[in-house]
């Protein structure tokens, strides 16, 4: 599992909160083998937590920058 937190301190603006909720909505309605599986949302101690599956293949940045044996990305 992976947990993404949106802290409730004063640095979080309405746009960040809105984007977090949009991400939750997209993941909840997406069912595709190339999209992380949505597990749930937890609200605890003033923090929103998005829970998704864990993929062992690395980060998106690593995948984008990966060089193939032919020298291509």
C-alpha positions in Angstrom: 0.0 0.0 0.0 0.9 3.6 -0.6 -0.5 6.4 1.5 -0.6 10.0 0.2 -1.3 12.6 2.9 -2.8 16.0 2.6 -1.9 17.8 5.9 -4.5 20.1 7.4 -2.0 22.9 8.4 -2.4 26.4 7.3 -0.2 25.9 4.2 -2.8 23.9 2.4 -5.0 26.1 0.2 -8.4 25.4 -1.3 -6.8 24.5 -4.6 -4.7 21.7 -3.1 -7.7 20.3 -1.2 -9.8 20.4 -4.4 -7.0 18.7 -6.4 -6.7 16.0 -3.8 -10.5 15.3 -3.9 -10.4 15.2 -7.8 -7.6 12.6 -7.6 -9.7 10.5 -5.3 -12.7 10.7 -7.6 -10.6 9.7 -10.7 -9.1 6.8 -8.9 -12.4 5.6 -7.5 -14.0 5.5 -10.9 -11.0 4.1 -12.9 -10.6 0.4 -13.5 -7.6 -0.2 -15.8 -4.5 -2.4 -15.6 -2.3 0.7 -16.1 -3.9 2.7 -13.3 -3.2 2.3 -9.6 -5.9 0.4 -7.7 -7.8 2.6 -5.3 -8.1 1.2 -1.8 -9.6 3.9 0.2 -9.5 7.3 1.9 -9.0 7.9 5.6 -9.6 11.1 7.5 -7.7 11.1 10.8 -6.4 13.8 13.1 -7.3 16.5 10.6 -5.4 14.8 7.7 -6.8 13.3 4.5 -5.0 10.1 3.4 -5.4 8.5 0.0 -4.5 4.8 0.0 -3.6 3.0 -3.2 -1.8 -0.2 -4.2 2.0 -0.2 -4.3 3.8 -0.9 -7.6 7.4 -2.3 -7.2 8.6 -1.1 -10.7 9.8 2.3 -9.4 8.6 5.8 -9.6 7.1 7.5 -12.7 10.2 9.7 -13.0 12.5 6.6 -13.0 10.3 5.0 -15.7 10.3 8.1 -17.9 14.1 8.4 -17.6 14.8 4.7 -18.1 17.2 3.9 -20.9 16.5 0.8 -23.0 19.4 -1.5 -24.1 19.1 0.2 -27.5 19.8 3.6 -25.9 16.3 4.9 -26.2 14.0 6.1 -23.4 
